[in-house]
Amino acid sequence: VQLQASGGGLVQTGGSLSLSCAASERTFSSYFMGWFRQAPGKEREFVASISGGGGTTRYSNSVKGRFTISRDNAKNIIYLQIDSLKPEDTGVYYCWALWRLNYWGQGTLVTVSS
């Protein structure tokens, strides 16, 4: 499956962004999906995930209450709504899919200015 992430950009502290990830796979609803991020000089870390049907979501403690993951299986897209952005949210955000294997998108850069 190919994943295409978009929506990153430069935003001020407290601002919002909406990230999208489009998948090429027709059996999209079978895939467990999510987002990871990698800050400069740090390892990639888990941000959020969503089950195939969208009924189960998980978030890292650092983003819980500020980020919302969702999906539209009719459009083969997942979303990450990011609110109340902080400078520590800066990084490259990667879309991720799981079904037997892990799949990664190319990443989209989010920069939060203080």
Secondary structure, DSSP 8 states (H G I E B T S, - for coil): --EEEE--EEEETT--EEEEEEE--TTGGGSEEEEEEE-TTS--EEEEEE-TTS--EEE-TTTTTTEEEEEETTTTEEEEEE-S--GGG-EEEEEEEESSSEEE---EEEEEE-
